[in-house]
Amino acid sequence: MALFTRRAVERTPLDGVDVVLADLDGVVYAGDGALPHAVDSLNLSRAGRRLGYITNNASRTDASVADHLNELGLATAPSDVVTSPQAAVRLLTDLVTPGSTVLVVGGDGLVDELHKAGFVVTRSSADGPAAVVQGFAPEVGWTQLAEAAYALARPEEEGGIPWIATNTDWTIPQARGIAPGNGTLVSAVHTAVGRLATVAGKPEVPIFDEAVARFGARHPLFLGDRLDTDILGANRAGMPSALVLTGIDRPKHLLAAPAGSQPTYILRDLRQLHVPYPEATVRDGVVTVRGARVCVDGADVRILAEGDDPVDLLRAGAKAIWDTGRAIYGFRVPERLYADPFHRP
C-alpha cells in the first residue's frame, strides 16, 4: 500500500488522482454543519480533477444532499452524489418484476429512487409487497420495523420475498455525538425474523463501481472515516483510500484494522490531502515516520520516539503492527500510541 511503500517526499495523497470520491457523514459534515477544514480542502482538491460523493445514508435524496453541500460551499449537482438507495434499486431490478410493489422502511432518499425506477411504494405488509427495502431515516420506528418483519416472516428459500438493506452502518455521526445507524435497525428486523438482508451500499463493490463509471475515474482516491465500510469497500473495489480522523473510527480502531480494512493514507483532517505525505521506512525492525519511531518486540509494541506530530506516531504504530500480520489482542500496546488528540464531532 502507498502508505508504507517508498514514495517521493514531495508527493501528496492527491498526486496522480483524477477523481476524489468522498464519504459524507464524518468526512464532510456531522449533522448539518461542515467539519473543520473540510469545505476549503475539498474545493482546493478540484484543481485538475473531479469531485464526487458516495454515501450510505439513505435518508435523503441525491438532490437534497447536493443542496446541503451547496449550502456549505461545495458546488454540487445531484449527479455528483452516489447513494446507497441507488445501489439498492439496482439490486432490486434484478430480483423482482419492474413496477412491483415494494415495502419501504426508510425515508425520502429511498422512496425517491424507487419511484424513479417505476416501483410502487407501500408501508404495509398487507399490500403483498414483492420485496422489502430498508434504509436509515430518523423517523423510522417500531411500526415500520414491525411491518418489515411481517412481510419477511417466510424465509426466502421457502418462497419468501427478497430483503435489501441500503447499508448496515452501526452508527452515524451527528452534531451532538454518535447515534445508532441503519445497522441497528436492520439487526432489529433480523432478530425478529432470523433472516439476513442483502446489502447494497458500502462495503459492497457495486456502489463503488457505479461511482467509477459515472465519473469516468481512472485513478480515484476514496476518502472515508470508517474502516468497516469506507476503507474495506474501497479496498474491495481496488482503489486507494484515506482514513480521515474526523468521524467514527479512532486510533485504537486503526491499529486493530485487519488487512482488508487498512487504508492507504491516514489523515488528521482533509488539509493533509494537500501536504507532502511522509514515507514510512523500516530498518532493523524499527518503523520510522519523520521523527516517530515504533517497533514490535515480542508481545510488546514499543515507542522509541514520539516525534513532533501525533499522526506520524499513529502512522508508524499502525505500520509496525500491521506488518506482523497478527491480531491486535496479541500485543501490549502503550496507551500513548492510541491516544486521541484528533478532532471529532
N, C-alpha and C positions, 0 to 999 in steps of 0.2 A: 504494500500500500504506500501511497505517496507520503503519508505521514512519517514513515520510517525508512524510506529509501533515500539515497543520496540525491539532493536537489541543489541547483544553483542558489546561492544565498539570496540573490535579488528577486527570486520568483515569489509571487503571491498566489494564494489559492485560486485567483481568477485568471491567471495567465493561461492562455490557450483555450479558455472556456468560451463557447459561443451562445449558450443559453443557461441562465441561472434559474433554477426551479426552487421555489421556497415554500415550505410549510407556512401556515399562518399562526395558529394559536401557539404562543410560546416562542415564536421566531419574529413575527412582525408585530403582533399585538397580544395583550392579555385583557380579555373583556373588550371594552370599546376603545381603550386607549393604546396608542402605539408604545412599544417598548423603547427605552432609551437608545438612540443612535440608529434604530432600525431603518427609518424612512430615509434619512440622509445617505446611509450606507447603500441601501438598495438603489436609490436614484443614481448614485455615483457608479454603481455596477452596470448601468445601462450602456455606458460608453463602449461601443463596438460589439454589443451583444444584446440578446433578447432577455426579457424578464417575465417569468410566468409563475403561477402558484398552483400547488397541489394540496388539497385539504381533505381530511377525513370528516370534518364537521359537516353533518348532513342537515343542520337546522335551517340553513339559508340557501337561497338561490344563487347561481353564479352572478346574476345581475346585482343582487343585494350585497354580495361580497365585493364586487367591483365598486359599487357606490361607496361602501365603507372605506375601501382603500383609497379612492379618490379624495374622500374627506380627510384622510390622514396625510395626503400629499403625494400619493403614488398614482400616477396616471395609469388607469387600468380599464380595459374593456372586459365585458363578460367572457369573451372567448379566451382571455388570458388566465381564466380560472378553471382548473380541472378539479371536479368534486367527486367524492365517493358516491353520491347518488347517481351521477352519470355512469360510473363504473358499475353500479348495481343494476341499472337499467340495461346496460349492455349484456350483463349476465342473464338477466330476466328474459330478454328477447330470444335467447337460445333454449329456454326451458318451457315457456308457455306460449300459447297462441296469441298473435297480435290482437289487440283490442280486448283482451281478457280483463276480468275484474280482479283487482289486487288489493289485499288488505294492507293498509299502511299504518305502521307505528312510527311516528316522527312528525316533522314539520314541513314548512313550505318548500324547502330545498328539495325534499324527496317527492312531494306531491307535484311540483312543477315539472320535474324531469319525467315522471310517469305520464303526465298529461301530454308533454311534448312528444312522447313515443306512442301516444294513442291508446294508453291503458285507461280503464275505468277505475277510479279510486273509491274504496269503501273503508269505513272504520268498524264495520260489524262483521263478525264471522257468520252471522245469519244470512248474509248475502251470497254465500257459497263461493268465496274467492278462489282463484286458481293458484294463488301464491301469497305469501306474506313477505313484505319487505320492511325491514326495521332500521331506523336511523335515529340519531340523537335529536331531541328538541327539549328545551327547558320545561315545556308544559306536559311532557309525557308522564303519565301516572298509572296508577293501578288499573284503571278501566281499560286503557289501551293495551297494557301488558296482558290483561286477562283475555281480551278479545283475540290476541295473537295466540295465547295458549289454547283457547277453544278451537281455533282454526287448525292448529298444529297437533291436535291430540293423537291423530293416527300417524305412525311412523311412515316415512317416505317409501321405504321398501315394501310397505303393506298397502300402497296406494295413496299415501298422504301427499299433501301439496308441498312444493318447494318452499324453503325459508332462506331468504338472503338478508344478511346484515351488511349495512354500508361499511361498518368498521367495528372493531372491538377494543378501542382505546379505553383503558380502565379509568383514566382521569382526564380532565380538561382544565387548563389554567384559566382562571378568571381574575378580574381586578382585585377581588377580596381574598384570593388564595386558590388552592387546588380543590376542584369539585369532582364528583363522580361523572364518568363519561359513559359512552354508549355500551362499553363492555359490561358495565354493571347491570344495565337494563337487559341486554341480551342474556346475561347469566341468569337473571330472574326468570325469564321465559324458559331457558334451558332447564333450570331446576324444576319447573312445573311440568315440562313435557318429556324430559330425558332425551332431547334431540340436539344436534349441533347444527348451527347455521353455516351456510356458505358465505364466506366473507369477500366483499368486493374491493374494499379500499386497501390502503397500506396495512401490512407489509406485502400484500399480494402484488404481483407484477403488472396486471392489466392497467392499473391506473397510471403507472409509470410509462408503460408502452404508449398509452393514449397521449400523454404529455409530450413524449419524444416525437411522435408522429405529428401532433398538432403544431409544434413549434419548429419542426424540421431540425431538431438538435443532432449534431454530430459529436460534440464534446460538451455534454451538460455537466453541471455541478448541482447537487441537491443539498439544500440547507434544511436541517431539522433539529428538533430538540428532544426527540425520543429515540432511544436505541431500538426498542422492540417493534416499532412501526416504521419510522422515518429511515433510520440507518439500515436496519435489516432489509427493508423494501428496496432501498437504493442499491445495496449490495446484490440482492437477488436480480435486480434489473441490470446489473453490470455497469453502474455509473458511480463515479466518485462522490463522496459526501462529506459534509462538515456538520459536526455536532456543535451547536451554539448553546452556551451555558446560561440562557435566559429563560428557560422553560422548565419542563418536567424533570428530566434526568440530571442528576447531580454528580459530583466527582466520585462518590462511592459506587454509583451505578456504572460509571465509565470504567473504573478499574476492574470491575467484575464482568465486563462485557464479554460474551463468548465470541468466537471467531467470526460468526456470521453477522454480528452486530457491532463490529468495530469500525469507527469512522476513518475516513482518510485524513481529516483535519479536526482539530479541537480548537474552538474559538471562544474567547471570553464573551465577546459580543460581535455584531456584524461589522464593526470598524476593522476588525482584523482580517476581513477579506482583502483589504487594500494595502496591507503592510507585508513586508517580507516574512515568509513562513520559515522558521528555523528547522534545519535538518537535525535529525536525531542520529548520533553516532554511537557505535558500540566498540569498546576496546577493553579486553580482559574482563568481559562480563559487566562492565560499567556503562550505563546508558547516560549520555550527556546531551542536554538540550540547552544551548547557551551556557549559563552559569549553573544550571541544575544538574545534579549527578545522583543517579539511583542505581542500586544493584540488588540482585537476589542472592542471598546466602543461605542455602538450605530452605528452611521454612520461614526465614526472615527476609522481609523487604527493608533494605537499609537506605536511608537518605544520607548521602555523603556530602552533598552541598545543596542548599535550597535555591540558590540563585536569586535574581532580583525580581522575578515575576512569578507569581503563584501558578499561572497557567503553564509556564515552562516546566515547573516541578511536576505538575499533573501529567503533562505530555511524557516526561521522562519516566514517571512511575508506571503509566499505562504501558509504555513500550516494554519496560523491564518485566512486568507481569505477563503481558500478552505473549511475549516471546517464549515463555516457558511452556505455553500450551496447557497449563494447569489451572484448575478452578480456584477462585479467589479464597474459598474457605480453607484451602491448604496452606495459607500463608498467615504469618503475623505481620499486620500492616500498621505502621505507625500512624497515629491519628493525624499528624501534621500533613500526611500525604492526601488524606481525603477531607481536609478542612475545606470549607466552602465560603470563600470571600467574594464569590461572584454574584452578580445581580440576578435576582429572580423576583417575580411579582409577589 
